[in-house]
Amino acid sequence: MTSPGQRIALGTGIHQLEWLEETRAGQEMLAASRQGDRRPRCMCAPGGIEMYIGRRGRLFYLSRMPGTGSLHADSCASGESTT
């Protein structure tokens, strides 16, 4: 489950993760960005943390980069559990 407040820097703007993953416009933005050379950034920490765009069938999704879970804020859905 994603946090409704999780914000992602993608392209020239900052978007809600929920919007990116659950709307047609968001899916189109993820598809287009997947072809680019700039990674989206989770804005839970200053400067953001790089994420990657994956694909399952026709749906695009964002996931944390390997080894970056501890860099995310404790309240971030992409963060690594410390328990």
C-alpha positions as CSV (number, residue, x, y, z in Angstrom):
1,M,0.0,0.0,0.0
2,T,1.3,3.5,-0.8
3,S,1.1,6.5,1.4
4,P,-1.3,9.0,0.0
5,G,1.1,11.8,0.8
6,Q,4.1,10.3,-0.9
7,R,5.5,12.9,-3.4
8,I,7.6,12.1,-6.4
9,A,9.7,14.5,-8.5
10,L,9.2,13.5,-12.1
11,G,9.9,15.6,-15.2
12,T,9.5,19.2,-14.3
13,G,7.0,18.8,-11.4
14,I,6.3,17.0,-8.2
15,H,3.4,14.6,-8.2
16,Q,1.5,12.4,-5.7
17,L,2.5,8.8,-6.1
18,E,-1.1,7.7,-5.9
19,W,-1.9,10.0,-8.9
20,L,1.0,8.6,-10.9
21,E,0.1,5.0,-10.4
22,E,-3.7,5.2,-10.5
23,T,-4.6,7.6,-13.3
24,R,-4.3,7.4,-17.0
25,A,-2.3,10.7,-17.2
26,G,0.0,9.5,-14.4
27,Q,0.6,6.2,-16.2
28,E,1.4,8.0,-19.4
29,M,3.9,10.2,-17.6
30,L,5.5,7.1,-16.0
31,A,5.7,5.4,-19.4
32,A,7.3,8.4,-21.1
33,S,9.7,8.9,-18.2
34,R,10.8,5.3,-18.2
35,Q,12.4,5.9,-21.6
36,G,14.3,9.0,-20.4
37,D,17.7,9.2,-18.6
38,R,16.5,11.0,-15.5
39,R,15.2,8.9,-12.6
40,P,12.2,10.0,-10.5
41,R,13.0,11.0,-7.0
42,C,11.0,10.4,-3.8
43,M,10.8,13.7,-2.0
44,C,10.5,12.3,1.5
45,A,14.1,13.5,2.2
46,P,15.9,16.8,1.2
47,G,17.1,16.5,-2.4
48,G,15.0,13.4,-3.0
49,I,16.0,9.8,-3.3
50,E,16.2,8.1,-6.7
51,M,13.6,5.5,-7.6
52,Y,13.0,3.4,-10.6
53,I,10.0,2.9,-12.9
54,G,9.0,-0.8,-13.3
55,R,6.3,-2.4,-15.4
56,R,3.9,-5.2,-14.8
57,G,1.9,-6.0,-17.9
58,R,0.5,-2.7,-18.9
59,L,0.8,-1.0,-15.5
60,F,3.8,1.2,-14.6
61,Y,4.9,1.6,-10.9
62,L,7.6,3.2,-8.9
63,S,9.9,1.3,-6.5
64,R,12.9,2.2,-4.4
65,M,16.3,1.5,-5.8
66,P,18.1,-1.4,-4.2
67,G,20.0,-0.4,-1.1
68,T,18.2,2.9,-0.6
69,G,15.4,1.9,1.8
70,S,17.3,3.3,4.8
71,L,17.6,6.7,3.1
72,H,13.9,7.2,3.0
73,A,12.1,9.0,5.9
74,D,10.7,6.7,8.6
75,S,7.1,7.7,7.5
76,C,7.7,7.0,3.8
77,A,6.0,4.0,2.3
78,S,9.3,3.3,0.4
79,G,11.3,3.2,3.5
80,E,12.9,0.1,5.0
81,S,11.4,-1.3,8.1
82,T,13.7,-1.1,11.1
83,T,11.8,-3.7,13.1
